[in-house]
């Protein structure tokens, strides 16, 4: 039996296999997208309900709301570790850095995350940009908070 005869005699079976394969790949793709969105929602909800994170955010929120650009004491690189507020700031920045890294690596759904955190990320970075650069200088590492900076640039510069 020739190949052509085989194909024409089994066209319905071949079509079923092709359509089934396409359906499988489509289902796998859409399932991954749903799982990413669900994971993003879980991460956002965990941050919202985590009392330790919320208390740390609350301790630095006054700087996010009342920042006037003249906060020279907090911007001194020598004082990065001196206060509990600095520890809270580092914890919040590290948390947001981890989330920004996950976004960059497409482990989280950016659209859903952005709807929740855009204003916080932008205000956090703008308010503490000098502090971030001072931390980089002290640690002699330009990689500190690089994903947070990437996300800020992406969301503010398009």
Secondary structure, 3 states (H helix, E strand, C coil): CCHHHHHHHCHHHHHHHHHHHHHHHHHHHHHHHHHHHHHHHHHHHHHHHCHHHHHHHHHHHHHHHHCCCCCHHHHCHHHCCCCHHHHHHHHHHHHHHHHHHHHHCCCCCHHHHHHHHHHHHHHHHHHHHHHHHHHHHHHCCCCCCHHHHHHHHHHHHC
